[in-house]
């Protein structure tokens, strides 16, 4: 799995002009699913994102997690995070998971954020042409991958 995580003041996603998901202060998560990913990976990555310390404490340092800050999350499926761009000018998306598996794992990811206590979790619409609007806060943008080595302080 790959995730591009942005700290936002607000974000919304629309399909055909209709808002299908929105968040107030919190995180906008673009989530890509790879072919080897499973529910365990989805739950682990959700836990890492829920506890990622990218929110300011009383001294303005990034010391608080989404859970500690009481923030919300908007999760938008993003198969293009698996784009292979090494040859030619057109990206290949063969490295992304099949839609049936990706739909379920995106759902599992969002459910895990909720189970962990994220105040509000909204989602985009899988497979739709979406318009995403956000106000990045900071800006703070972090890229996470399930293939990276475990963090020294990682609880999982």
trRosetta pair geometry for C-beta under 8 A, 3 or more apart (Angstrom, degrees):
i j d omega theta_ij theta_ji phi_ij phi_ji
1 31 6.8 -20 -168 -166 108 87
1 32 6.6 153 -160 84 56 61
1 33 5.9 -18 -107 -111 82 51
1 34 6.2 -131 -64 9 36 92
1 37 5.0 88 -50 -112 85 142
1 41 5.5 156 -7 145 116 115
1 42 6.7 128 -61 -89 154 58
1 45 5.1 -79 86 -41 143 164
1 105 7.5 -150 -89 153 119 132
1 109 7.8 151 -144 -87 153 134
1 145 7.1 174 90 -152 53 48
1 146 4.3 73 39 -20 81 121
2 31 7.6 152 83 -157 52 42
2 32 4.2 -4 58 57 97 113
2 34 7.2 83 -12 -39 90 104
2 81 4.3 -165 89 146 128 131
2 82 6.8 165 19 -65 133 73
2 143 7.3 -11 -171 -171 92 91
2 144 7.2 163 -156 89 46 54
2 145 5.0 -9 -106 -106 75 81
2 146 7.5 -100 -60 5 45 79
3 29 5.5 -22 -161 -164 114 96
3 30 6.6 150 -156 77 55 55
3 31 5.3 -9 -104 -104 88 66
3 32 7.2 -160 -71 24 43 73
3 45 6.3 146 -16 175 134 125
3 49 6.5 -65 123 -78 163 132
3 81 7.8 4 -80 -142 20 168
3 143 7.2 165 87 -154 52 47
3 144 4.7 -4 58 58 99 98
3 145 7.6 -171 23 -74 66 41
4 29 7.5 151 76 -157 49 46
4 30 4.3 1 53 52 99 112
4 78 7.3 -45 26 72 108 162
4 81 6.8 -160 -17 -104 103 124
4 141 6.6 -5 -177 -171 90 101
4 142 7.8 162 -157 83 46 42
4 143 5.5 -17 -104 -103 68 77
5 27 5.5 -19 -166 -164 94 121
5 28 7.4 153 -156 78 45 51
5 29 5.3 -6 -106 -106 76 77
5 30 7.9 -142 -66 29 37 68
5 49 5.9 -172 -99 -134 145 108
5 52 6.8 67 118 70 163 163
5 54 7.6 161 123 6 120 164
5 141 7.0 156 81 -156 50 50
5 142 4.7 -18 62 63 103 90
5 143 7.5 179 18 -84 77 26
5 144 6.4 28 -9 1 119 109
6 11 7.8 112 85 -70 115 143
6 27 6.7 141 72 -157 44 65
6 28 4.6 -13 60 57 101 100
6 29 7.9 -166 25 -73 67 37
6 30 8.0 45 -4 -7 102 95
6 134 6.5 78 100 146 141 156
6 136 5.4 -74 180 -117 121 97
6 139 7.2 -35 -152 -168 100 95
6 140 6.8 138 -157 88 52 63
6 141 4.9 -13 -100 -103 80 81
6 142 8.0 177 -77 22 37 64
7 26 7.7 -131 -146 138 60 22
7 27 6.2 -42 -100 -98 48 69
7 54 5.3 -151 -61 131 126 119
7 55 6.8 164 -131 -83 132 70
7 136 7.0 78 76 -165 61 68
7 137 4.6 -84 123 65 93 99
7 138 5.5 69 68 -16 121 126
7 139 7.6 159 58 -167 88 49
7 140 3.9 24 21 64 119 118
7 141 7.8 -125 14 -66 72 43
8 11 4.6 20 139 -36 167 107
8 23 6.9 91 80 90 126 114
8 25 7.2 -166 98 -136 60 40
8 26 6.5 -10 59 69 86 52
8 27 6.7 120 17 -129 90 18
8 28 4.8 58 -20 -17 138 105
8 74 7.8 -29 46 27 147 116
8 134 4.9 -80 -122 -168 136 108
8 135 5.9 110 -165 71 87 57
8 136 5.8 -61 -102 -107 71 37
8 137 5.5 140 -142 -5 13 98
9 24 7.8 -49 160 178 49 57
9 25 5.7 -27 -146 -96 42 76
9 135 4.3 -40 49 95 106 116
9 136 7.8 35 3 95 82 8
9 137 4.8 128 -45 -70 75 109
10 22 7.2 1 -175 -177 93 96
10 23 6.6 179 -149 92 52 61
10 24 5.6 -29 -102 -134 85 39
10 25 7.1 -40 -64 -60 62 45
10 134 7.1 -170 98 -144 49 56
10 135 5.4 35 48 31 76 109
11 22 6.8 -179 95 -150 52 57
11 23 5.2 10 52 49 89 97
11 28 4.3 111 -56 -82 172 120
11 74 4.8 -136 90 34 119 150
11 132 6.9 -1 -174 -175 104 90
11 133 6.7 171 -152 92 57 53
11 134 3.8 -3 -108 -106 97 92
11 135 7.3 -146 -69 24 63 60
12 19 5.5 -44 -175 -133 118 111
12 21 7.0 167 -153 95 53 54
12 22 4.1 -7 -106 -106 84 95
12 23 7.7 -166 -73 23 52 58
12 74 7.5 -126 -94 -120 24 160
12 132 7.5 173 89 -150 44 50
12 133 5.2 -4 57 58 87 97
12 134 7.7 178 21 -75 52 58
13 19 7.2 111 76 -151 43 63
13 20 5.8 -51 98 60 92 89
13 21 4.7 10 45 59 107 96
13 22 7.3 -159 20 -72 63 55
13 74 6.6 161 -14 177 109 126
13 76 5.8 161 -84 -96 148 116
13 122 7.8 176 27 129 108 114
13 124 4.3 -79 142 -104 165 90
13 125 7.5 -175 129 3 123 76
13 130 5.1 -9 -170 -173 106 123
13 131 7.0 154 -157 78 53 49
13 132 5.0 -16 -103 -101 84 75
13 133 7.7 -179 -81 21 37 66
14 17 6.0 -10 169 -146 127 11
14 18 6.1 152 -156 71 84 29
14 19 5.2 -49 -95 -88 82 49
14 20 6.7 134 -125 5 29 82
14 130 6.8 141 69 -160 42 68
14 131 4.5 -16 59 59 97 102
14 133 7.6 26 -2 -1 105 106
15 18 6.0 -29 67 62 68 85
15 20 5.2 24 8 -21 106 134
15 124 7.7 121 -50 -172 107 80
15 125 4.9 -11 -51 28 150 141
15 128 4.6 -7 -125 148 127 149
15 129 7.1 122 -136 73 78 57
15 130 5.7 -44 -80 -103 79 70
15 131 7.7 179 -76 18 32 78
16 128 8.0 -86 -16 -173 88 124
19 22 5.9 1 -179 -42 124 114
20 123 7.8 -51 131 95 100 61
20 124 6.4 77 89 -150 119 43
20 125 5.1 -19 133 -38 168 106
20 128 8.0 81 7 63 163 156
20 130 7.8 -90 41 -122 126 107
21 74 5.5 135 139 -143 113 99
21 75 8.0 -80 169 49 159 57
21 76 7.8 -177 76 -79 141 82
21 122 3.6 151 -160 154 96 110
21 123 5.3 -146 -91 70 152 26
21 124 5.5 -106 30 -76 138 40
21 125 7.9 -178 -10 -34 111 69
22 74 6.6 -38 -160 -93 15 131
22 122 5.8 -5 44 85 31 175
23 26 5.1 -88 165 53 127 122
23 27 7.6 -49 135 62 162 39
23 28 6.9 -174 47 -79 136 72
23 71 8.0 47 173 171 119 85
23 72 4.2 -170 -153 107 99 116
23 73 6.1 -103 -110 119 151 6
23 74 4.0 -130 -12 -38 123 101
23 120 6.6 167 -124 98 82 109
23 122 5.6 -154 -59 30 85 119
24 71 7.8 -144 90 -150 80 67
24 72 5.4 86 45 20 74 132
24 120 7.6 64 22 53 93 138
25 69 7.5 -109 131 146 113 119
25 71 5.4 -97 119 -122 77 93
25 72 7.0 106 75 24 45 88
25 137 7.2 45 -137 -46 85 159
26 66 6.1 59 -153 -143 86 103
26 69 7.6 164 -106 99 64 120
26 71 3.2 149 -105 167 78 102
26 72 3.8 -136 -19 58 157 52
26 73 5.4 -118 147 -65 132 46
26 74 7.4 125 87 -6 117 77
26 118 7.7 87 -152 -167 136 106
26 119 7.6 -139 -87 49 136 108
26 120 7.7 -140 -33 62 163 88
27 49 6.8 178 126 172 167 108
27 54 7.8 85 -90 68 111 132
27 66 5.6 -52 -12 -98 122 131
27 71 6.4 90 -11 128 77 134
27 72 7.7 -153 33 97 62 45
27 73 4.9 -8 66 -113 93 83
27 74 7.4 -160 100 32 53 64
28 73 7.7 161 -89 -158 23 59
28 74 5.1 -15 -116 64 69 104
28 76 7.1 4 -177 3 88 114
28 132 7.5 117 -166 -179 135 124
28 134 5.1 -44 -42 -111 162 147
29 49 6.3 35 -103 -164 137 156
29 73 5.9 7 -2 -170 116 108
29 74 7.0 173 26 84 71 49
29 75 4.8 -18 71 -109 108 68
29 76 7.0 166 86 24 54 68
30 76 5.3 -30 -107 73 62 99
30 78 4.0 22 -179 -14 96 155
30 81 6.5 150 131 -58 106 125
31 75 5.6 3 -6 -167 130 96
31 76 6.9 154 18 73 80 42
31 77 5.9 -49 72 -109 89 45
31 78 6.0 130 56 24 34 91
31 81 7.7 -99 154 9 17 151
31 106 6.0 140 96 -118 134 88
31 109 6.0 153 -150 106 161 169
32 77 7.8 101 -93 -170 41 60
32 78 5.1 -66 -65 87 81 81
32 79 6.0 116 -132 -120 87 25
32 80 7.3 -111 -97 61 122 38
32 81 3.0 -129 -35 59 147 123
32 82 5.2 170 175 -29 132 88
32 96 6.6 -95 -169 -118 98 99
33 37 5.2 -122 -162 53 79 148
33 77 7.5 -29 -5 -144 105 97
33 79 7.3 -40 41 -101 76 74
33 96 6.7 71 75 -167 66 79
33 97 4.2 -51 119 22 100 131
33 101 6.9 -169 140 115 138 90
33 102 4.0 170 57 -121 141 86
33 105 4.9 122 -121 79 138 137
33 106 6.6 -96 -41 -51 130 83
34 37 5.0 114 58 -24 73 105
34 82 6.1 150 -95 -99 78 132
34 95 6.6 -32 -131 158 90 82
34 96 6.8 -99 -109 -132 44 36
34 97 5.7 92 132 -45 12 92
34 146 7.6 -138 26 46 123 121
35 95 7.2 -115 -8 -172 105 45
35 96 7.4 107 -45 131 80 21
35 97 4.9 161 -84 -100 45 66
35 98 7.2 64 -113 -11 86 75
35 101 7.7 76 -133 80 51 153
37 41 4.6 -116 -151 75 80 147
37 42 6.7 88 167 -51 112 83
37 97 6.2 -75 39 -62 107 139
37 101 7.7 137 73 148 89 117
37 105 5.8 71 118 -144 119 162
37 146 6.5 117 -107 36 100 161
38 41 5.4 103 51 10 58 101
38 42 7.3 -113 110 -4 34 93
38 105 7.4 -137 -156 -102 15 119
39 42 5.4 -53 -146 37 37 114
39 43 6.2 35 157 -18 69 105
39 105 6.9 -141 -85 -113 52 78
39 108 5.1 -119 -129 -162 83 162
40 43 5.9 -55 -147 37 29 108
40 44 6.3 29 155 -19 64 109
41 44 5.8 -57 -145 38 29 111
41 45 6.2 24 159 -15 66 108
41 105 7.7 -3 77 -152 100 126
41 146 4.8 25 -161 -140 112 154
42 45 6.1 -58 -145 39 26 106
42 46 6.3 28 155 -20 62 108
42 105 4.8 -160 -73 -165 136 84
42 106 8.0 -128 -132 -69 130 17
42 108 4.3 72 112 100 152 114
42 109 4.5 -108 -169 -68 101 78
42 112 6.5 157 131 -1 87 142
43 46 5.7 -55 -147 36 30 113
43 47 6.4 32 153 -20 63 106
43 108 6.8 -68 -55 155 77 106
43 109 7.7 -141 -69 -102 35 50
43 112 4.7 -177 -121 -111 66 151
44 47 5.7 -57 -154 35 31 113
44 48 6.6 30 151 -19 65 104
44 146 7.1 96 84 -126 118 102
44 156 5.4 -168 -134 121 91 145
45 48 5.6 -50 -148 34 36 112
45 49 6.3 31 155 -16 67 105
45 109 6.7 -28 81 -124 107 108
45 144 6.6 147 -148 122 99 129
45 146 5.7 -67 -66 -78 119 97
46 49 5.9 -58 -148 39 30 107
46 50 6.2 31 155 -20 66 109
46 109 5.0 174 -68 -156 113 65
46 110 7.8 -147 -112 -56 131 15
46 112 3.7 113 81 96 161 122
46 113 5.0 -121 -163 -57 112 72
46 116 6.7 179 136 -11 104 138
47 50 5.8 -53 -141 37 29 111
47 51 6.3 1 166 5 64 114
47 112 7.0 -71 -45 156 74 122
47 116 6.3 169 -104 -93 67 146
47 155 7.7 -107 153 68 127 105
47 156 5.8 75 97 -17 148 149
48 51 6.4 -78 -148 51 24 93
48 52 6.2 49 152 -56 65 96
48 144 6.4 161 113 -159 133 154
48 151 7.9 136 -132 1 114 127
48 154 7.2 -20 -103 -130 103 103
48 156 7.5 -107 -60 40 85 123
49 52 5.4 -28 -142 -5 34 121
49 66 7.0 16 142 1 71 142
49 73 7.7 83 132 -119 124 143
49 113 7.3 -38 84 -98 114 107
49 144 6.9 -141 -75 26 91 159
50 65 6.5 49 143 164 51 123
50 66 5.3 -99 -148 61 47 118
50 67 5.4 52 168 -40 92 105
50 113 5.8 172 -73 -130 113 72
50 116 4.7 8 -169 113 175 151
50 117 7.5 107 -171 57 135 78
50 118 5.8 -113 -119 -60 107 106
51 65 4.6 -40 -147 -129 37 152
51 66 7.5 -79 -56 33 20 86
51 67 6.5 -10 -88 11 60 121
51 155 7.6 -15 97 18 171 122
52 65 6.1 118 58 -131 34 87
52 66 6.9 38 51 -14 80 98
52 142 6.7 -166 177 73 147 161
52 144 7.8 -110 -84 -59 144 140
53 62 5.8 120 135 146 81 81
53 63 5.6 -18 -177 -156 124 22
53 64 6.1 126 -145 56 80 13
53 65 5.3 -57 -85 -69 59 69
54 62 5.3 -17 -139 -160 33 120
54 65 7.7 56 21 -122 65 43
54 66 7.9 13 47 -51 95 77
54 140 5.2 145 -180 158 116 146
54 142 6.5 -123 -85 -18 145 135
55 62 6.7 111 48 -142 18 69
55 63 7.8 -70 81 60 62 43
55 64 4.0 -59 81 81 101 98
55 65 6.8 -3 23 95 110 2
55 66 6.9 135 -24 -78 128 40
55 68 7.0 -171 64 78 129 97
55 69 3.9 -46 133 -63 172 144
55 71 6.7 -168 -78 -27 145 134
56 59 7.9 -139 -178 74 92 46
56 60 5.0 -25 -156 -145 127 36
56 61 6.4 123 -143 59 70 24
56 62 6.2 -51 -85 -85 53 48
56 63 7.3 37 -159 27 32 77
56 64 6.7 -5 80 24 19 111
57 60 7.2 -52 63 15 61 16
57 61 5.4 -10 33 60 103 81
57 62 7.9 135 -7 -143 81 4
57 63 4.0 -14 -30 56 123 118
57 64 5.4 142 -75 -32 72 101
59 63 7.9 42 50 7 97 136
62 140 7.4 143 -105 -118 136 144
64 68 4.2 -130 -162 94 90 124
64 69 4.8 112 130 -57 124 91
65 68 4.7 95 47 10 74 100
65 69 6.8 -147 92 -1 36 91
66 69 5.9 -62 -140 44 25 106
66 71 4.7 -90 -152 60 74 112
66 73 6.7 28 -167 -62 149 106
66 118 6.0 -5 132 -115 121 99
67 70 7.7 28 175 -69 29 35
67 116 6.7 -91 -84 139 126 102
67 117 5.5 60 -133 88 107 111
67 118 6.6 -85 -86 -83 72 60
70 119 5.4 56 -176 -47 65 139
71 118 7.4 -37 89 -152 66 87
71 119 6.6 -176 97 24 18 118
72 118 6.8 101 -136 165 38 97
72 119 5.3 -77 -80 76 71 99
72 120 3.9 -17 -124 63 113 95
72 121 7.0 -168 -168 -72 76 36
72 122 7.2 30 164 1 117 96
73 110 7.8 -168 101 -128 120 76
73 113 5.5 -77 48 176 152 154
73 118 5.3 -15 1 175 116 148
73 120 7.3 -180 31 92 58 57
73 121 5.0 -4 65 -115 99 74
73 122 7.3 -175 96 32 54 64
74 121 7.9 163 -86 -161 29 49
74 122 4.9 -17 -111 72 75 99
74 123 7.4 164 -163 -90 58 23
74 124 7.5 73 170 -44 92 79
75 106 6.7 159 140 -170 125 91
75 109 6.4 160 -149 107 154 115
75 110 5.0 -135 32 -84 153 100
75 113 7.3 -179 -47 3 130 152
75 121 6.7 12 -6 -172 111 95
75 122 7.3 177 23 89 70 46
75 123 4.9 -24 68 -109 93 76
75 124 7.0 -119 102 6 53 81
76 123 7.4 153 -82 -164 42 56
76 124 4.0 60 -122 -16 75 135
76 130 6.6 -160 -150 102 116 160
76 132 5.9 -3 -101 -94 166 138
77 102 6.6 97 -151 154 129 113
77 103 7.9 -23 -91 -99 157 51
77 106 4.9 -36 -84 -103 108 152
77 123 7.9 36 -24 -171 87 101
77 124 6.1 -129 18 68 74 116
77 126 4.9 48 12 -113 154 76
77 127 7.6 -2 82 -30 143 49
78 81 5.0 71 113 -22 103 105
79 82 6.1 -51 -179 32 61 106
79 93 5.8 55 141 -165 109 129
79 96 4.1 46 -161 -145 97 160
79 97 7.8 -125 -119 44 99 66
79 102 6.8 -3 -85 -147 103 165
80 83 5.1 9 -170 -42 66 112
80 91 7.2 64 -148 109 88 155
80 93 6.7 -62 -102 -103 51 118
80 96 8.0 -20 -58 -67 21 140
81 96 7.9 107 61 -97 69 105
82 93 6.1 87 89 -151 95 69
82 95 4.2 -152 171 95 109 97
82 96 4.0 160 58 -70 143 76
83 91 3.8 -20 -161 -172 113 138
83 92 7.0 128 -159 61 59 41
83 93 6.0 -34 -98 -87 61 74
83 95 7.8 -154 -65 46 4 115
84 87 7.7 10 134 25 101 85
84 91 6.4 139 60 -164 45 74
84 92 4.4 -24 57 61 105 97
84 93 7.6 -169 13 -74 81 25
84 94 6.9 -29 10 43 129 87
84 95 5.7 115 -42 -10 107 126
85 91 5.1 -35 -84 -104 81 87
85 92 8.0 -171 -68 22 38 71
87 92 7.8 19 55 -12 97 122
92 95 7.4 88 111 -4 90 90
93 96 5.0 -14 174 6 89 119
96 102 7.0 9 164 -76 97 143
97 101 4.7 -104 166 88 121 115
97 102 4.4 151 85 -63 112 93
97 105 7.1 37 77 25 167 141
98 101 5.1 78 64 17 85 104
98 102 6.7 -164 87 -10 37 95
99 102 5.5 -63 -137 42 30 111
99 103 6.1 36 165 -27 69 102
99 126 7.5 129 -160 157 93 117
99 127 6.4 42 -141 -79 127 119
100 103 6.1 -49 -150 26 25 111
100 104 7.0 18 155 -10 58 107
101 104 6.1 -63 -157 39 33 108
101 105 6.2 22 155 -13 70 112
102 105 5.8 -60 -141 42 31 106
102 106 6.1 36 159 -22 67 105
102 126 7.2 159 114 -152 98 127
103 106 6.0 -56 -150 34 26 110
103 107 6.5 25 152 -17 61 108
103 126 5.0 115 -111 145 86 170
103 127 7.8 -19 -82 -25 107 110
104 107 5.6 -57 -153 37 32 113
104 108 6.3 34 150 -21 67 105
105 108 5.3 -45 -142 35 37 115
105 109 6.3 46 153 -25 64 101
106 109 5.6 -50 -151 32 31 116
106 110 6.6 27 153 -14 63 105
106 123 7.1 108 151 -145 110 131
106 126 6.1 158 58 -86 156 122
107 110 6.0 -58 -151 39 31 108
107 111 6.2 30 153 -18 66 109
107 123 7.9 -6 -100 -94 58 166
108 111 5.7 -56 -144 39 30 112
108 112 6.2 32 156 -22 65 106
109 112 5.9 -58 -152 33 26 110
109 113 6.8 29 151 -20 62 101
110 113 5.7 -49 -152 30 35 113
110 114 6.7 33 151 -15 65 104
110 121 5.1 150 -166 153 87 133
110 123 5.4 -38 -92 -68 156 119
111 114 5.6 -55 -153 38 35 112
111 115 6.2 36 150 -22 68 107
112 115 5.4 -50 -141 37 35 114
112 116 6.2 36 157 -21 65 105
113 116 5.9 -59 -151 36 28 111
113 118 4.3 -17 163 15 90 143
113 121 4.8 129 94 -96 122 139
114 117 7.9 88 175 -38 30 11
114 118 6.0 -75 -87 54 35 93
114 121 4.9 -101 -63 14 90 136
118 121 5.4 75 95 -59 124 100
123 126 7.9 -15 156 -40 120 83
124 128 7.3 -148 156 55 96 107
124 130 5.1 -5 -163 -111 127 161
124 132 7.3 -46 -93 -84 131 106
125 128 4.0 19 97 14 111 136
125 130 6.4 162 44 -80 83 112
136 139 4.1 17 136 -121 129 99
136 140 7.3 -178 179 36 96 53
136 141 7.0 -28 -145 -56 133 98
137 140 6.5 -22 87 20 70 100
138 141 8.0 -168 74 -20 129 63
144 148 7.1 -107 -162 19 60 135
145 148 4.8 107 70 -23 91 98
150 154 4.7 -121 -178 45 90 149
151 154 3.9 123 57 -44 85 99
